Amino acid sequence: MISAFTGQQIRTAEQPLLDSGEGAVLMQRAAYGLAQAVVRVLKPRRRLAGASVTVLAGKGNNGGDGLFAAALLARRGMRTTAVLAAAEVHHEALAAFAAAGGRILRLEQGNAEELAVMCAGDDVIVDALLGTGARGGLRDSSAELIAALQELRPRCVIACDVPSGLDATTGEVHWPVLDADVTVTFGGMKAGLMTDPGEGCSGRVELVPIGIEGFLADEGPELRRLTASDLRSVLPQPGRRAHKYSRGVLGVVAGSPRFAGAAVLSVHAAAVAGTGLVRYLGPEAVARQVLARTPEALWETDKPGRVQTWLLGPGVDGEEQRGRARNAIHAAVAAELPVVVDAGALSLLPERCPPHWILTPHAGELATLLDSLPSTGEVAVTREDIESRPLHFVRQAAEQTGATVLLKGATTLVASPSGAVFSQAEGTAWMATAGSGDVLAGVLGALIAQSAESLGNDDGAYAALGLEAADHWAAVAAVAASVHGRAGALASAECGGGPLTASVIMAAVPRVLGSLYAECDPTRP
């Protein structure tokens, strides 16, 4: 599991070493890691000798890291330039850079565009203007320089610790920001690199140990990201004597005459994700389409048989289906069953939900949900607000509803009412297509139905990940988001990296699960 920390947590972890006089050692380790990242980028493209590298250096330690790294690169025969964005920069680092033969230019009022044109054609630009301690974004000439470079689209940008203008804690972005191809971050993963919009500006993230990692070990992470190894350890597998009821029964209220496809996709996704039985509740015309695609499902008219988990809302429209969803909510409350609530059922929530209810809105639906809550306040929350501060708002939604909240996006965030948050980003932009969320809802419902009993326990697979019992529901939602994203990425790769439909994503789900199961069972061929 990848743990990400706030900027303050990182600075606190550095303090014991700074107090002991080892600050220079930290900077040299960071500079070496940054320089090595530049080398790894350049080697497949060209000879290192003669390669051109420009470092944009600010006044703090971030600028010092960049200048020391540039000095190391200059000694390997590269043509290095430092653009100094402040009157005072790290003295020792600047002296080392000058001694290595680097060229020094100064950013001044009126020359930002000239410098941008001068360095945009270099092989690598290193953004070392602002680090984790910066407040707000770039200003004045620095902002002009970065805005101009962003328009010129340099060949390769490597960000030092975080892209300048990105909040290391929240992922919020203060424009302008120069999009990085690679971000080299030091000591511990920054939360802002694992949530949008920051993750979208950061490119591939490389973590360089610098000696503070032991001081972070006792810190509670701001964000967590599950890896393939984590998925393998928690995915439910049937025992030898399993039967359809022991493998989980999922009740689904989805679809309507207008949105029949949502029912077809969510039911079939649940079936291929491993649940033992799906009971579908909906109008006959929709049920016929559901059963044509998934004959294994059962159509229930009004009173279903045994259900262990409910999935409510995909494509639900009209009073008839809303009534079925309301009845299922009442049944779930009475039986204390877990529920996945999506789309058309989000407006039917009780005043307070339990943590084992998982809401799955996209940004627009979350804005509508928050505006409907009495404690949100008088200022309306917009979709743009959610997209610019997703970590803030997903936490707010979990706190105000009492439910676990999965906010769908390029980076999907899952917040527990406890404050714990998971972040998953395995998918591809081609997954932004009609029905993709219905597939995710079906996968999530299936995983919960198969694991509902163990999810509520203080021991078991999820507890073995070191998670509190209250956060198991957020973890299973993160597992579903990861499986869904991996299925989309696999399907896109099989299509040559091109467009997808939700049905294609759904068809890849069993292959993703099969590959994960095979890797955790050495006896399988």
Stockholm file with secondary structure:
# STOCKHOLM 1.0

chainA/1-525         MISAFTGQQIRTAEQPLLDSGEGAVLMQRAAYGLAQAVVRVLKPRRRLAGASVTVLAGKGNNGGDGLFAAALLARRGMRTTAVLAAAEVHHEALAAFAAAGGRILRLEQGNAEELAVMCAGDDVIVDALLGTGARGGLRDSSAELIAALQELRPRCVIACDVPSGLDATTGEVHWPVLDADVTVTFGGMKAGLMTDPGEGCSGRVELVPIGIEGFLADEGPELRRLTASDLRSVLPQPGRRAHKYSRGVLGVVAGSPRFAGAAVLSVHAAAVAGTGLVRYLGPEAVARQVLARTPEALWETDKPGRVQTWLLGPGVDGEEQRGRARNAIHAAVAAELPVVVDAGALSLLPERCPPHWILTPHAGELATLLDSLPSTGEVAVTREDIESRPLHFVRQAAEQTGATVLLKGATTLVASPSGAVFSQAEGTAWMATAGSGDVLAGVLGALIAQSAESLGNDDGAYAALGLEAADHWAAVAAVAASVHGRAGALASAECGGGPLTASVIMAAVPRVLGSLYAECDPTRP
#=GR chainA/1-525 SS CEEEECHHHHHHHHHHHHHTTCHHHHHHHHHHHHHHHHHHHHTTTSCSTTCEEEEEECSSHHHHHHHHHHHHHHTTTCEEEEEECSSSCCHHHHHHHHHTTCEEEECCTTCHHHHHHHHHTSSEEEEESCCTTCCSCCCHHHHHHHHHHHHHCCSCEEEESSCTTBCTTTCCBCSCCCCCSEEEEESSEEGGGGSTTHHHHHCEEEEECCSCHHHHTTSCCSEEECCHHHHHHHSCCCCTTCCTTTTCEEEEECCCSSSHHHHHHHHHHHHHTTCSEEEEESCHHHHHHHHHHCTTSEEESSSCSCCSEEEECTTCCSHHHHHHHHHHHHHHHHHTCCEEECGGGGGGCCSSCCTTEEECCCHHHHHHHHHHSTTSCSSCCCHHHHHHSHHHHHHHHHHHHSSEEEECSSSEEEECTTSCEEEECCCCGGGCSTTHHHHHHHHHHHHHHHHHHHHTSSSSTTGGGTCCGGGHHHHHHHHHHHHHHHHHHHHHHHTTSCCCCHHHHHHHHHHHHHHHHHHHCTTCC
#=GC SS_cons         CEEEECHHHHHHHHHHHHHTTCHHHHHHHHHHHHHHHHHHHHTTTSCSTTCEEEEEECSSHHHHHHHHHHHHHHTTTCEEEEEECSSSCCHHHHHHHHHTTCEEEECCTTCHHHHHHHHHTSSEEEEESCCTTCCSCCCHHHHHHHHHHHHHCCSCEEEESSCTTBCTTTCCBCSCCCCCSEEEEESSEEGGGGSTTHHHHHCEEEEECCSCHHHHTTSCCSEEECCHHHHHHHSCCCCTTCCTTTTCEEEEECCCSSSHHHHHHHHHHHHHTTCSEEEEESCHHHHHHHHHHCTTSEEESSSCSCCSEEEECTTCCSHHHHHHHHHHHHHHHHHTCCEEECGGGGGGCCSSCCTTEEECCCHHHHHHHHHHSTTSCSSCCCHHHHHHSHHHHHHHHHHHHSSEEEECSSSEEEECTTSCEEEECCCCGGGCSTTHHHHHHHHHHHHHHHHHHHHTSSSSTTGGGTCCGGGHHHHHHHHHHHHHHHHHHHHHHHTTSCCCCHHHHHHHHHHHHHHHHHHHCTTCC
//
